[in-house]
Amino acid sequence: MTDSEVSDIVYELDDDPKEDNIHKEPWLTEPDIESGKETGDITHWLRNTITPRPGGSGANQRTNEQIELIKGYKFDKFDNDPSHVGYIKKTCPSDIFKLITDHWNRNRHNLKMERSGASGDNGYIYNIYKRIPPSLITCDQEKEEILGQHIGSILKPVVEEWCGTEISQNYVAFGPRAYLNGTILHMHVDRIETHAIGIIICVDHDLTEPWPLTIQDRKGEYYEFNPSPGEMILYEACRLPHGRLKPLCGRYCVNYFLHYKPTDWLYKPKDVKTPFVGTPVYQIKWNPTQSTNNPLYT
């Protein structure tokens, strides 16, 4: 299917464009902070008044077991390159980025609160403001499936070139997902059965402060970086703990996600024996180690 055919299906002309419902909710621009707390001091306030969401010993043990299990799989390029850290920043192909942004701009008026394991009581997506949902997604899942399959097939060779391994035709696409003011993504690893390699595409954001993504690399070091719209991060999603530890300050940050697995990837959730206990997140110290030699930007 060509880009034009996908556009005809996904981006039908709207003679009666609706108002973007992100703009209608005052709580997206007016944080619900306790009386006397300054908006600009949110990070200091959070660090000193919010108790980190507990992961439970079982959650950390399960995450560590999954990481150790996946180390047994050898990617052709990764494991023959001692400098490989597990992620890389690239520019999203312009035609793909246009498809995603067009879809976002045409559907941003029709958003709903995300209800999934990721943002549930035991999920890794959390909002410090009780009356703000952590994330919203668009409502037209049928069009998003068409869009996702098309984008997934176009970016599959990019993933194969990066990891040097043949990738399965069964890939997972999700988004656009809009994270809202006050959202935190606790450190976590992704699904072992499908999310061997992930792509995060930065679609759009309206932030008053940077909202950095933190990744713990293969060598155990932590890196923070701030993707701009049009940039994408490839990373070993079910092996490397990742998250956004600082609460989002602003109105929203919109990402699009794709996940791939090698053709001989046989891992299943049952392979990880440690049961879920508490929230399935990976707890680390608040401030990750900074490095002037961040390989992401070299």
C-alpha positions as CSV (number, residue, x, y, z in Angstrom):
1,M,0.0,0.0,0.0
2,T,1.4,3.4,-1.0
3,D,1.6,6.5,1.2
4,S,-1.1,8.1,-1.0
5,E,-3.5,5.1,-0.5
6,V,-2.9,5.1,3.3
7,S,-3.6,8.9,3.3
8,D,-6.9,8.4,1.5
9,I,-8.0,5.9,4.1
10,V,-6.6,7.5,7.2
11,Y,-6.9,11.2,6.5
12,E,-10.4,11.8,5.1
13,L,-11.1,15.5,4.6
14,D,-13.2,17.0,7.5
15,D,-15.5,19.8,6.3
16,D,-16.4,20.5,9.8
17,P,-13.2,20.5,11.8
18,K,-13.8,20.1,15.6
19,E,-12.0,22.1,18.3
20,D,-9.0,20.4,19.8
21,N,-10.2,19.1,23.2
22,I,-6.7,19.4,24.6
23,H,-7.2,23.2,24.5
24,K,-10.6,23.0,26.3
25,E,-9.5,21.5,29.6
26,P,-8.1,24.2,32.0
27,W,-6.4,21.6,34.1
28,L,-3.9,20.9,31.3
29,T,-2.5,24.4,31.7
30,E,-3.3,25.0,35.4
31,P,-1.6,22.4,37.6
32,D,-3.5,21.3,40.6
33,I,-0.7,22.0,43.1
34,E,-1.4,22.5,46.8
35,S,-1.9,26.0,47.9
36,G,1.3,28.0,48.3
37,K,3.3,25.8,45.9
38,E,4.8,27.6,42.9
39,T,4.4,26.0,39.5
40,G,8.0,26.8,38.6
41,D,9.2,24.9,41.7
42,I,7.3,21.7,40.8
43,T,10.5,19.5,40.6
44,H,11.7,20.7,44.0
45,W,8.2,20.2,45.5
46,L,7.9,16.7,44.0
47,R,11.3,15.5,45.2
48,N,10.6,16.7,48.7
49,T,6.9,15.8,49.2
50,I,6.0,12.9,46.9
51,T,6.9,9.4,48.0
52,P,8.1,7.3,45.0
53,R,5.5,4.8,43.9
54,P,6.5,1.5,45.4
55,G,7.6,-1.2,43.0
56,G,7.7,-4.1,45.5
57,S,10.6,-6.5,45.7
58,G,8.8,-8.9,43.3
59,A,8.5,-6.2,40.6
60,N,12.3,-5.5,40.7
61,Q,13.1,-9.2,40.8
62,R,10.9,-9.9,37.8
63,T,12.4,-7.1,35.9
64,N,16.0,-8.2,36.7
65,E,15.1,-11.8,35.8
66,Q,13.7,-10.7,32.4
67,I,16.9,-8.7,31.7
68,E,19.2,-11.6,32.5
69,L,17.0,-13.9,30.4
70,I,17.2,-11.7,27.3
71,K,21.0,-11.4,27.6
72,G,21.0,-15.0,26.3
73,Y,19.8,-13.7,22.8
74,K,22.6,-12.5,20.6
75,F,21.9,-9.8,18.0
76,D,24.4,-10.0,15.1
77,K,25.5,-6.4,15.3
78,F,25.0,-5.6,18.9
79,D,27.0,-8.4,20.4
80,N,29.9,-8.0,18.1
81,D,30.3,-4.3,18.9
82,P,31.8,-3.5,22.3
83,S,30.7,0.2,21.9
84,H,27.0,-0.7,21.5
85,V,24.9,0.7,24.4
86,G,21.4,-0.4,23.3
87,Y,19.9,2.7,21.7
88,I,20.4,5.3,19.0
89,K,18.8,8.5,17.9
90,K,17.8,8.9,14.2
91,T,15.7,11.3,12.2
92,C,12.3,9.9,11.3
93,P,11.8,9.7,7.5
94,S,9.9,12.8,6.4
95,D,7.1,10.9,4.7
96,I,6.5,8.8,7.7
97,F,6.5,11.7,10.1
98,K,4.0,13.6,7.9
99,L,1.6,10.6,8.0
100,I,1.8,10.5,11.8
101,T,1.5,14.3,12.3
102,D,-1.4,14.5,9.8
103,H,-3.2,11.8,11.7
104,W,-2.5,13.5,15.0
105,N,-3.7,16.9,13.8
106,R,-6.9,15.5,12.3
107,N,-7.8,13.4,15.3
108,R,-6.5,15.5,18.3
109,H,-10.1,16.8,18.8
110,N,-11.3,13.2,19.4
111,L,-9.2,11.9,22.3
112,K,-10.1,9.6,25.1
113,M,-8.5,8.6,28.4
114,E,-6.2,5.6,28.0
115,R,-7.4,2.5,29.9
116,S,-4.7,-0.1,29.7
117,G,-2.3,-2.0,31.9
118,A,0.3,0.7,31.3
119,S,-1.8,3.4,33.0
120,G,-3.8,1.2,35.5
121,D,-3.3,0.9,39.2
122,N,-0.3,-1.4,38.6
123,G,1.0,0.4,35.5
124,Y,4.1,2.5,35.0
125,I,2.3,5.6,33.8
126,Y,1.3,7.8,36.7
127,N,0.1,11.4,37.2
128,I,0.9,13.4,40.3
129,Y,-2.3,15.4,39.9
130,K,-5.2,13.1,40.9
131,R,-7.7,14.8,38.6
132,I,-5.6,14.6,35.4
133,P,-5.4,11.4,33.5
134,P,-1.8,10.5,32.7
135,S,-2.4,9.9,28.9
136,L,-4.9,10.2,26.1
137,I,-5.2,8.3,22.9
138,T,-7.2,8.9,19.7
139,C,-10.5,7.1,19.3
140,D,-10.3,5.8,15.8
141,Q,-8.5,2.5,16.3
142,E,-9.4,1.1,12.9
143,K,-7.5,3.8,11.1
144,E,-4.7,3.6,13.5
145,E,-4.3,-0.1,12.7
146,I,-4.0,0.7,9.0
147,L,-1.5,3.4,9.7
148,G,0.5,1.3,12.1
149,Q,0.9,-1.6,9.7
150,H,2.1,0.7,7.0
151,I,4.5,2.6,9.2
152,G,5.8,-0.6,10.7
153,S,6.6,-2.1,7.3
154,I,8.4,1.0,6.2
155,L,10.6,1.2,9.3
156,K,11.3,-2.5,9.5
157,P,14.4,-2.3,7.3
158,V,15.7,0.5,9.5
159,V,15.5,-1.8,12.5
160,E,17.1,-4.7,10.6
161,E,20.0,-2.5,9.5
162,W,20.6,-1.3,13.0
163,C,20.5,-4.6,14.8
164,G,21.8,-6.8,11.9
165,T,19.1,-9.4,12.5
166,E,16.1,-10.4,10.4
167,I,12.9,-9.0,11.9
168,S,9.5,-10.7,12.0
169,Q,6.6,-9.3,10.0
170,N,4.6,-9.3,13.3
171,Y,5.2,-5.9,14.8
172,V,3.2,-3.8,17.2
173,A,2.3,-0.1,16.5
174,F,0.6,2.2,19.0
175,G,-0.3,5.9,19.1
176,P,-0.3,8.7,18.9
177,R,-0.3,8.8,22.7
178,A,-0.5,12.2,24.4
179,Y,1.0,12.4,27.9
180,L,-0.5,15.2,30.0
181,N,0.7,17.8,32.5
182,G,2.0,16.0,35.7
183,T,2.7,12.6,34.1
184,I,5.6,10.4,35.2
185,L,6.7,7.2,33.5
186,H,8.4,5.0,36.1
187,M,11.4,3.0,34.9
188,H,10.2,-0.2,33.3
189,V,11.0,-2.8,30.7
190,D,8.6,-3.7,27.9
191,R,6.8,-6.9,27.0
192,I,9.2,-9.8,26.5
193,E,7.1,-11.6,23.8
194,T,6.9,-8.7,21.3
195,H,9.0,-5.7,22.3
196,A,12.6,-6.8,21.6
197,I,13.3,-3.6,19.6
198,G,11.3,-0.4,20.2
199,I,11.0,2.9,18.3
200,I,9.7,6.1,20.0
201,I,8.8,8.8,17.6
202,C,8.4,12.3,19.0
203,V,5.4,13.7,17.3
204,D,4.6,17.0,19.1
205,H,4.9,18.7,22.4
206,D,4.0,21.8,24.3
207,L,6.2,22.0,27.3
208,T,7.4,24.7,29.7
209,E,10.3,22.6,30.8
210,P,12.1,19.7,29.1
211,W,10.6,16.3,29.8
212,P,13.7,14.0,29.5
213,L,13.6,10.3,28.7
214,T,15.9,8.2,30.8
215,I,17.4,4.9,29.6
216,Q,19.7,2.6,31.5
217,D,22.1,1.2,28.9
218,R,23.8,-2.2,28.5
219,K,26.7,-1.0,30.6
220,G,24.4,0.0,33.5
221,E,24.8,3.8,33.0
222,Y,21.8,6.2,32.9
223,Y,21.3,8.8,30.2
224,E,18.8,11.6,29.9
225,F,17.9,13.2,26.6
226,N,15.1,15.2,25.0
227,P,13.9,14.2,21.6
228,S,12.4,16.9,19.4
229,P,9.5,16.4,17.0
230,G,10.7,14.5,14.0
231,E,13.3,12.5,15.9
232,M,13.0,8.9,16.8
233,I,14.8,6.7,19.3
234,L,15.6,3.0,18.6
235,Y,16.3,1.0,21.7
236,E,16.2,-2.6,23.2
237,A,12.8,-2.1,24.8
238,C,12.4,-5.3,26.8
239,R,16.0,-5.3,28.0
240,L,16.8,-1.7,28.9
241,P,14.9,0.0,31.8
242,H,13.5,3.3,30.6
243,G,11.1,6.0,31.8
244,R,10.5,9.7,32.4
245,L,11.2,10.4,36.0
246,K,10.4,14.1,36.1
247,P,6.7,15.2,36.0
248,L,5.7,16.7,32.7
249,C,5.5,20.5,33.0
250,G,3.4,21.9,30.2
251,R,0.3,20.8,28.3
252,Y,1.3,17.6,26.5
253,C,3.9,15.5,24.9
254,V,2.8,13.2,22.0
255,N,4.7,10.1,21.0
256,Y,4.2,7.3,18.5
257,F,5.5,3.8,19.3
258,L,6.5,0.7,17.3
259,H,7.9,-2.6,18.6
260,Y,9.6,-5.4,16.7
261,K,11.1,-8.9,17.4
262,P,13.5,-11.1,15.5
263,T,12.1,-14.0,13.4
264,D,13.7,-16.4,15.9
265,W,12.5,-14.6,19.0
266,L,10.8,-17.3,21.2
267,Y,10.5,-15.6,24.6
268,K,7.1,-15.7,26.4
269,P,5.9,-14.1,29.6
270,K,5.8,-17.5,31.3
271,D,9.6,-17.7,30.8
272,V,10.0,-15.1,33.6
273,K,9.2,-17.1,36.7
274,T,9.1,-14.3,39.3
275,P,5.4,-13.4,39.9
276,F,4.1,-9.8,39.7
277,V,4.2,-8.2,43.2
278,G,3.2,-4.6,43.5
279,T,3.7,-2.2,40.6
280,P,5.8,-3.7,37.7
281,V,8.4,-0.9,37.6
282,Y,12.1,-0.7,38.1
283,Q,13.1,1.7,40.9
284,I,16.3,3.8,40.6
285,K,17.6,6.9,42.2
286,W,16.0,10.2,41.1
287,N,19.0,11.7,39.4
288,P,20.6,9.4,36.7
289,T,24.3,9.6,36.1
290,Q,25.2,12.3,33.6
291,S,27.9,11.9,31.0
292,T,29.6,14.3,28.7
293,N,30.2,11.4,26.4
294,N,26.6,10.4,25.8
295,P,26.9,8.0,22.8
296,L,23.4,9.0,21.7
297,Y,24.7,12.3,20.3
298,T,28.0,11.1,18.8
